[in-house]
Amino acid sequence: MEFKHYSVLLWECIDALNIKPDGIYIDGTLGMGGHSKEIVSRLTTGRLISIDRDERAIARAGERLKEYSDRLTLVHGNFRDLNSILNDFGIDKVDGMLFDLGVSSPQLDETERGFSYMSDAPLDMRMDESESLSAWFVVNKWPEEKLRRILYDFGEERYAPRIASAIVEKRQTKSIDTTLELVDVIKGAMPAAALREKQHPAKRSFQAIRIAVNDELEAISELMSCAADHLSPGGRLAVISFHSLEDRIIKNSFQSRERGCTCPREFPVCTCGFVQTLKSVTRKPILPSAKELDENPRSRSAKLRVAERV
């Protein structure tokens, strides 16, 4: 299958990374390789390590980027394991890192992956298909209270109790096996006014289940706790998020690294020993241009935050 590819905030990311031809860079979310291509094409003696947990993405991007194989290394892995990945390559510091936290277009467009609420497919949603936990197991096996909690916490779904209850009631007679079966259950649990809203009624629930299946927020937290430590002075960290939960983790992480000392204000001297390690390049997140929004509506919720190692 041939996919139309549009790298979100591409030129803003390339600008933000301030790429040096001899630098070492990380693209922690390879996807279709659009960001990686623009990074690696600017390197001469430098090196790019591109990571993805989706083996299909590795294979596709490897073919697209084969002309750059002398300065590009592709890694099947999870960005949460950044420490061990860099250690495997004997690398301590890099000159820049980019992480695009969105679901890639192929994952949405390959209907059999089960990410989309717009077409029928088996309930799956695994970014890494070698993992065992799938959306089917979450929907059909997790207890009602756990379902309610992820729908509310990860999807910010105000009808989480009604939807969780409807899922449990439905699966008592027959398992919920496909995406559109789940959409029907979600719609049936929501009031008529909610069904008339502009946003698809299943969007928040599908987001929540996908996050739970792939442990996304925990992975982002682990990444943000260590990424800055692997930047050389002046190195840039660029992160694209697509919903408020992700953006909050990134924003708070940047702010904590910018503040430095965590001692209470009334302490006469610093005793924590924590120093400032990052400074934000822009105070507010960078948003897609009107032109990009017109060409790629999927980018409408994207936010790019950039910080520099001090």
Summary of the structure (lengths in Angstrom):
residues: 310
radius of gyration: 20.7
end to end distance: 44.5
largest distance: 65.4
contacts: 963
relative contact order: 0.14
helix: 46%
strand: 15%
